[in-house]
Amino acid sequence: MSPTGDRGTGGQGPSGMELFGLAFLLAAVFLVPLLLGLAIDGVVHSTPIFLLIGILVGVLGAGVTIYTRFKRYL
């Protein structure tokens, strides 16, 4: 710690706006495949297989999104 008590992390991490944008991006990356899976299940009457596939695609997409956005900070 510096003598003033701060940790000196200014500019080293993501900004507040970057985190805010990431929240909306993650919501879209997760919800779009989930809703598409739900819609496909409704059309082909195969509940819940496409819903589960949509959840899996959404989770994988969210993980990739987080990694690509924050790999510069690792």
Beta strands, then each sheet from edge to edge (+ up, - down):
end
